[in-house]
């Protein structure tokens, strides 16, 4: 199922880019909607191994799409498990509601997938994860996903705070709204940054291995890495942080998330300078898309918590952070002029992606090491500052406790215990520990570029205005 949805969306993305070129627009046009509807025919038995899929698009982002070209390319590449949808959409009002929000349809395609073993729960979770990853780098388009099965409807809308991210010869409208719940406010009330701050790495030229060239993959190939660290705690300089999870998301030249795990990326921790990055104990963990974690990239690294706890400050509660590594592939061939050419080159690139990554192992590893060092530099400086502060806080606590417990002035001791609302010096030490922790960790340094809702530009792109924003459902 996912392969067929990917084929349709790839055609749409490529034709939308052609439309911009025909209109002489070099930037990405945003605004509009994408509907992916998975449904079963009313007469189909519950145990049937068939799922129908409808893909519809509307809005300015796909105004250059030619329906005939997409359909022709899709049906030419149709697999044996897919066919024309014999039954109409079970709810025609669904498309009416979609067009009321985004305008006339530019594209509509329905097809049917038949498989020997079809797990509808997996179809839903895999489609949800794929569209979530798609929305992260196509945030100018609001993506609707619906599943209608056995009288029940499941739905999700992907939407976020969209801003342009200028890459080498490429513009991506990225979702800069943090989808991760804010850290627990154990340090007191405050306003947390609700967005992400991408860090852009340098474009890396990739050599195409001879085997791929023999199959017809030519032209220029680049890898553009971008990192995102969430949640943002820049306005809380005394708050301890620890990276506990790293996820890698790989995107094709048409800006679609690539399917399937990468053996090269799963073995990447063995090539990285983890000690210098403070990421000791980094291992690749298997992932499965679930409703609780629909993003679930195909390559996820987890960090050994035991080693993290050994280096954590005793005084300040640590906030778990996720590091997302976006890898954008970019390919150009001056001899390509038809949609079929671009489709074929992307399929060849996916087929030989492992060979390409292995062929450029040293260059890719060096580029990722450099970008990770740049991303985690502030965190390493924060850790060193916190070591000094924690040492000073320990001295302060011992000194205050010693003064109170050693004092022979009963009125002074009673006043100290009353002020801290404790019964004895043992409780006083615990209360002082909690108070010092809350005061130091809760210290806020206002940073206008971090707060949600304020005008802002990406730190790694040219200045630009804010675009359509919304809330993820």
ZAFI-841296 format. One line per 4 residues: number of its first residue (from 1); their letters; for each residue y, x, z of C-alpha. Coordinates in pm, whole numbers. Example, Ala and Ser with C-alpha at 12.3 -4.5 7.8 and 13.67 -1.06 7.14 Angstrom:
! ZAFI-841296
1) AS) -450/1230/780 ~ -106/1367/714
This chain:
! ZAFI-841296
1) XXXX) 0/0/0 ~ 249/270/101 ~ 197/463/-221 ~ 291/158/-427
5) XXXX) 599/80/-216 ~ 699/445/-246 ~ 665/428/-624 ~ 891/124/-649
9) XXXX) 1157/271/-418 ~ 1148/606/-595 ~ 1221/434/-925 ~ 1506/243/-763
13) XXXX) 1657/556/-609 ~ 1641/753/-932 ~ 1786/470/-1140 ~ 2062/411/-884
17) XXXX) 2157/777/-925 ~ 2158/736/-1302 ~ 2383/434/-1262 ~ 2634/639/-1064
21) XXXX) 2627/910/-1327 ~ 2689/657/-1603 ~ 2985/524/-1405 ~ 3098/885/-1349
25) XXXX) 3070/852/-973 ~ 2949/1170/-806 ~ 2928/1020/-455 ~ 2665/789/-310
29) XXXX) 2760/422/-326 ~ 2673/241/-6 ~ 2663/-123/94 ~ 2394/-375/15
33) XXXX) 2044/-460/120 ~ 1678/-382/58 ~ 1408/-639/137 ~ 1041/-550/174
37) XXXX) 831/-861/235 ~ 458/-840/310 ~ 278/-1173/298 ~ -52/-1347/238
41) XXXX) -104/-1642/6 ~ -141/-1976/190 ~ -489/-2030/45 ~ -609/-1683/131
45) XXXX) -871/-1668/412 ~ -776/-1471/725 ~ -1048/-1217/653 ~ -920/-1152/300
49) XXXX) -854/-793/201 ~ -539/-868/1 ~ -173/-822/88 ~ 114/-932/-134
53) XXXX) 436/-733/-142 ~ 780/-833/-266 ~ 1061/-576/-305 ~ 1414/-703/-367
57) XXXX) 1749/-521/-374 ~ 2110/-636/-391 ~ 2456/-491/-342 ~ 2668/-212/-492
61) XXXX) 2429/70/-402 ~ 2186/-35/-679 ~ 2432/-180/-931 ~ 2319/70/-1195
65) XXXX) 1951/-23/-1171 ~ 1785/-162/-1483 ~ 1508/-399/-1379 ~ 1307/-353/-1697
69) XXXX) 1292/26/-1655 ~ 1167/4/-1296 ~ 903/-255/-1374 ~ 783/-72/-1683
73) XXXX) 753/258/-1496 ~ 580/95/-1199 ~ 317/-93/-1398 ~ 245/217/-1610
77) XXXX) 164/409/-1292 ~ -22/119/-1134 ~ -339/208/-947 ~ -664/10/-977
81) XXXX) -606/-157/-638 ~ -277/-323/-742 ~ -210/-614/-975 ~ 45/-882/-1058
85) XXXX) 103/-1127/-778 ~ -63/-1458/-882 ~ 99/-1673/-612 ~ 469/-1735/-561
89) XXXX) 653/-1620/-253 ~ 543/-1840/39 ~ 903/-1895/147 ~ 1155/-1914/-140
93) XXXX) 1434/-1964/113 ~ 1381/-1604/222 ~ 1534/-1469/-99 ~ 1815/-1727/-80
97) XXXX) 1913/-1601/264 ~ 1899/-1242/137 ~ 2127/-1313/-160 ~ 2372/-1503/60
101) XXXX) 2424/-1187/264 ~ 2427/-926/-15 ~ 2503/-1108/-339 ~ 2296/-1155/-655
105) XXXX) 1966/-970/-685 ~ 1967/-657/-899 ~ 1591/-620/-877 ~ 1284/-821/-775
109) XXXX) 921/-719/-804 ~ 608/-872/-650 ~ 261/-720/-662 ~ -73/-758/-489
113) XXXX) -284/-490/-323 ~ -662/-525/-286 ~ -851/-271/-79 ~ -1206/-244/47
117) XXXX) -1096/-198/407 ~ -746/-327/478 ~ -611/-312/834 ~ -302/-532/831
121) XXXX) -177/-386/1161 ~ -181/-41/1003 ~ -12/-174/690 ~ 268/-310/907
125) XXXX) 306/0/1127 ~ 293/245/834 ~ 545/42/635 ~ 771/15/940
129) XXXX) 758/390/1001 ~ 823/470/635 ~ 1126/238/612 ~ 1262/368/942
133) XXXX) 1257/723/810 ~ 1410/599/485 ~ 1694/430/676 ~ 1786/753/858
137) XXXX) 1907/911/533 ~ 2006/594/347 ~ 2209/430/622 ~ 2454/271/379
141) XXXX) 2181/19/290 ~ 2060/-238/541 ~ 1681/-252/518 ~ 1492/-574/599
145) XXXX) 1118/-566/667 ~ 921/-887/714 ~ 552/-961/758 ~ 432/-1320/715
149) XXXX) 69/-1365/803 ~ -144/-1650/942 ~ 157/-1860/1037 ~ 333/-1577/1226
153) XXXX) 638/-1377/1121 ~ 724/-1023/1228 ~ 1052/-871/1122 ~ 1277/-573/1172
157) XXXX) 1618/-475/1038 ~ 1715/-109/1006 ~ 2087/-53/1039 ~ 2308/209/1199
161) XXXX) 2634/401/1199 ~ 2658/553/852 ~ 2849/865/749 ~ 2829/1095/451
165) XXXX) 2656/1427/491 ~ 2750/1670/214 ~ 2461/1899/118 ~ 2433/2142/-169
169) XXXX) 2481/1935/-486 ~ 2370/1630/-292 ~ 2523/1366/-64 ~ 2319/1180/196
173) XXXX) 2445/878/391 ~ 2293/955/728 ~ 2248/733/1031 ~ 2444/911/1304
177) XXXX) 2383/647/1570 ~ 2138/773/1827 ~ 1831/545/1837 ~ 1714/699/2163
181) XXXX) 1789/521/2490 ~ 2057/691/2695 ~ 1938/913/2983 ~ 1899/754/3326
185) XXXX) 2229/753/3511 ~ 2099/933/3818 ~ 2421/1135/3825 ~ 2655/837/3855
189) XXXX) 2838/604/3622 ~ 2968/742/3295 ~ 2994/689/2922 ~ 2724/853/2716
193) XXXX) 2760/963/2357 ~ 2581/713/2134 ~ 2562/924/1820 ~ 2406/1239/1682
197) XXXX) 2572/1556/1559 ~ 2378/1708/1266 ~ 2373/2085/1223 ~ 2348/2193/861
201) XXXX) 2147/2496/755 ~ 2202/2699/442 ~ 2041/2592/116 ~ 1725/2792/53
205) XXXX) 1611/2856/-308 ~ 1235/2813/-344 ~ 1015/2992/-592 ~ 773/2770/-785
209) XXXX) 418/2911/-773 ~ 248/2990/-1107 ~ -17/2720/-1054 ~ 251/2451/-1031
213) XXXX) 432/2586/-1335 ~ 112/2569/-1534 ~ 92/2199/-1448 ~ 449/2142/-1574
217) XXXX) 675/2187/-1270 ~ 981/2382/-1388 ~ 1350/2399/-1307 ~ 1526/2492/-982
221) XXXX) 1397/2399/-639 ~ 1588/2415/-309 ~ 1517/2332/55 ~ 1808/2198/262
225) XXXX) 1735/2188/640 ~ 1934/1981/891 ~ 1873/1953/1267 ~ 1966/1675/1509
229) XXXX) 1938/1705/1889 ~ 1933/1379/2087 ~ 2058/1249/2318 ~ 2394/1426/2312
233) XXXX) 2505/1557/2654 ~ 2801/1768/2546 ~ 3037/1583/2778 ~ 2812/1663/3078
237) XXXX) 2815/2046/3087 ~ 2632/2068/3422 ~ 2345/1841/3328 ~ 2017/2021/3274
241) XXXX) 1832/1956/2948 ~ 1492/2043/2809 ~ 1357/2002/2458 ~ 1020/1833/2496
245) XXXX) 953/1713/2142 ~ 1028/1832/1790 ~ 967/1613/1487 ~ 984/1721/1126
249) XXXX) 1082/1478/851 ~ 1035/1588/491 ~ 1224/1417/206 ~ 1172/1426/-169
253) XXXX) 1450/1496/-424 ~ 1499/1118/-458 ~ 1564/1110/-81 ~ 1239/932/5
257) XXXX) 1027/1036/307 ~ 712/1209/190 ~ 380/1062/295 ~ 104/1241/477
261) XXXX) 97/1540/714 ~ 173/1890/593 ~ -76/2163/683 ~ 197/2426/645
265) XXXX) 429/2250/892 ~ 147/2189/1138 ~ 86/2564/1150 ~ 457/2649/1165
269) XXXX) 479/2715/1546 ~ 267/3027/1498 ~ 537/3171/1269 ~ 850/3085/1471
273) XXXX) 1020/3310/1727 ~ 957/3062/2008 ~ 1025/3294/2302 ~ 1380/3363/2185
277) XXXX) 1438/2992/2128 ~ 1317/2888/2472 ~ 1036/2682/2319 ~ 731/2846/2470
281) XXXX) 416/2637/2458 ~ 506/2457/2134 ~ 201/2293/1977 ~ 148/2044/1695
285) XXXX) 22/1707/1816 ~ -142/1430/1612 ~ 72/1120/1568 ~ 9/763/1470
289) XXXX) 274/506/1382 ~ 303/240/1650 ~ 548/-32/1731 ~ 662/165/2036
293) XXXX) 739/471/1826 ~ 772/357/1465 ~ 945/674/1348 ~ 643/885/1431
297) XXXX) 699/1159/1175 ~ 389/1311/1021 ~ 452/1644/1197 ~ 540/1642/1567
301) XXXX) 544/1935/1807 ~ 525/1888/2182 ~ 624/2143/2444 ~ 406/2214/2745
305) XXXX) 573/2035/3037 ~ 422/2277/3289 ~ 606/2568/3129 ~ 925/2359/3109
309) XXXX) 910/2281/3480 ~ 870/2646/3571 ~ 1214/2723/3426 ~ 1395/2404/3531
313) XXXX) 1674/2431/3790 ~ 1581/2291/4129 ~ 1911/2117/4179 ~ 1996/1916/3870
317) XXXX) 1770/1652/3709 ~ 1675/1748/3356 ~ 1722/1518/3056 ~ 1443/1524/2796
321) XXXX) 1574/1586/2445 ~ 1418/1542/2101 ~ 1492/1780/1818 ~ 1462/1627/1470
325) XXXX) 1433/1864/1176 ~ 1518/1705/841 ~ 1396/1900/537 ~ 1551/1782/210
329) XXXX) 1390/1899/-112 ~ 1615/1923/-417 ~ 1489/1970/-771 ~ 1670/1990/-1103
333) XXXX) 1547/2044/-1456 ~ 1798/2045/-1744 ~ 1528/1921/-1984 ~ 1474/1595/-1793
337) XXXX) 1645/1291/-1941 ~ 1412/993/-1886 ~ 1301/816/-1570 ~ 941/910/-1647
341) XXXX) 1039/1279/-1645 ~ 1192/1260/-1297 ~ 902/1052/-1166 ~ 648/1299/-1304
345) XXXX) 830/1602/-1160 ~ 844/1445/-813 ~ 475/1361/-825 ~ 396/1717/-930
349) XXXX) 614/1851/-648 ~ 433/1636/-393 ~ 97/1743/-535 ~ 186/2113/-509
353) XXXX) 411/2095/-201 ~ 169/2289/20 ~ 144/2563/-244 ~ 524/2577/-271
357) XXXX) 570/2607/106 ~ 301/2873/142 ~ 441/3064/-156 ~ 780/3077/22
361) XXXX) 645/3114/376 ~ 861/3409/487 ~ 1185/3267/348 ~ 1122/2918/492
365) XXXX) 1028/3057/834 ~ 1336/3281/846 ~ 1567/2994/746 ~ 1422/2760/1009
369) XXXX) 1441/3028/1279 ~ 1810/3082/1199 ~ 1889/2711/1206 ~ 1699/2651/1532
373) XXXX) 1884/2941/1694 ~ 2215/2789/1588 ~ 2114/2445/1715 ~ 1985/2562/2053
377) XXXX) 2253/2825/2116 ~ 2464/2596/2335 ~ 2159/2490/2531 ~ 2068/2851/2609
381) XXXX) 2423/2919/2729 ~ 2403/2602/2938 ~ 2079/2721/3099 ~ 2232/3056/3198
385) XXXX) 2538/2887/3348 ~ 2319/2646/3543 ~ 2116/2930/3694 ~ 2435/3071/3845
389) XXXX) 2553/2728/3958 ~ 2220/2638/4118 ~ 2226/2965/4308 ~ 2579/2889/4432
393) XXXX) 2483/2533/4530 ~ 2196/2666/4739 ~ 2432/2897/4924 ~ 2675/2609/4981
397) XXXX) 2404/2381/5119 ~ 2265/2644/5355 ~ 2613/2737/5476 ~ 2715/2377/5548
401) XXXX) 2387/2304/5722 ~ 2418/2621/5930 ~ 2775/2538/6037 ~ 2683/2186/6148
405) XXXX) 2354/2272/6319 ~ 2500/2576/6496 ~ 2815/2405/6617 ~ 2845/2346/6993
409) XXXX) 3114/2084/6939 ~ 2929/1755/6980 ~ 3220/1549/6847 ~ 3232/1761/6530
413) XXXX) 2858/1726/6476 ~ 2866/1354/6537 ~ 3157/1313/6295 ~ 2968/1506/6024
417) XXXX) 2654/1295/6070 ~ 2854/971/6071 ~ 3045/1069/5756 ~ 2720/1139/5572
421) XXXX) 2554/828/5729 ~ 2252/1018/5862 ~ 2079/1041/6198 ~ 2009/1413/6233
425) XXXX) 2059/1751/6066 ~ 1734/1716/5869 ~ 1862/1401/5703 ~ 2199/1572/5666
429) XXXX) 2045/1846/5451 ~ 1878/1591/5220 ~ 2197/1384/5192 ~ 2407/1690/5116
433) XXXX) 2154/1796/4851 ~ 2178/1454/4682 ~ 2560/1448/4701 ~ 2603/1796/4556
437) XXXX) 2354/1714/4283 ~ 2538/1394/4190 ~ 2884/1555/4194 ~ 2790/1859/3987
441) XXXX) 2559/1689/3735 ~ 2802/1399/3695 ~ 3098/1617/3603 ~ 3241/1488/3274
445) XXXX) 3438/1690/3020 ~ 3587/1440/2771 ~ 3504/1525/2412 ~ 3659/1279/2167
449) XXXX) 3411/1355/1890 ~ 3115/1253/2108 ~ 3207/906/2222 ~ 3078/599/2042
453) XXXX) 3334/403/1845 ~ 3596/673/1796 ~ 3695/797/1450 ~ 3490/1103/1378
457) XXXX) 3344/1317/1101 ~ 3020/1505/1089 ~ 3043/1861/1211 ~ 2862/1983/902
461) XXXX) 3030/1783/627 ~ 3367/1735/468 ~ 3602/1495/650 ~ 3520/1136/567
465) XXXX) 3580/792/703 ~ 3332/586/901 ~ 3121/342/702 ~ 2928/29/777
469) XXXX) 2794/18/1128 ~ 2554/-212/1304 ~ 2283/-238/1563 ~ 1915/-175/1510
473) X) 1693/-468/1585
